[in-house]
Structures are given as structure tokens and as C-alpha cells.
Amino acid sequence: MTNEEKQIVLRFAMQMRSCREAKGISQEKLAEFAKLHRTYIGSVERAEKIPSLVTIVKIAKALNQYSVNSYVID
């Protein structure tokens, strides 16, 4: 993975966590809303896992964020 790709993953992870925390949603609740496992949400937020596009959309919908671009484009 290139440095640029790592930065994209890190930016997504940080913005996802920030959005979740701003909404007062636990990782467990986000996982429930997105129909994902709680530990997977934590792994994505720590940039240990790279979610697929389908998973990104599930997370975005669960956070009521329909603009996926806001996660990866400055």
C-alpha cells in the first residue's frame, strides 16, 4: 500500500470515529445500525481493516451521512 493510500484509510478512520462520536453513537450501536460486527467497526476506526465500498455505504447510511466523498476528499 502506498503512503497516499494509507493516508486515505487513516483519514476515513478518523472522520468515521469523529462523526460517530459527534452523534453520541457507540461502536456497538453503529455496528447494529450498519449490520456489521462491533469488533469490525473498531478495526476500521483504528485503520486496521480497509472496508469495501459496500461496507462504507452501510456505515455512511448508519451515520446518516449520504455523501461518501466527505470521508475521503478534503
Residue pairs with C-beta under 8 A, 6 or more apart in sequence:
1 9
6 47
8 72
9 47
9 50
10 47
11 71
11 72
12 44
12 47
12 51
12 56
12 71
12 72
13 44
13 45
13 46
13 47
15 70
15 71
16 44
16 45
16 59
16 63
16 71
17 45
19 63
19 65
20 27
20 30
20 45
20 63
23 63
23 64
25 33
25 63
27 38
27 41
27 42
27 45
28 38
30 36
30 41
30 59
30 62
30 63
31 37
31 38
31 40
31 41
33 62
34 41
34 55
34 58
34 59
34 61
34 62
35 58
36 55
36 58
36 59
40 49
41 59
43 49
44 50
44 51
44 55
44 59
51 59
56 68
56 71
57 68
60 66
60 67
60 68
60 71
65 71
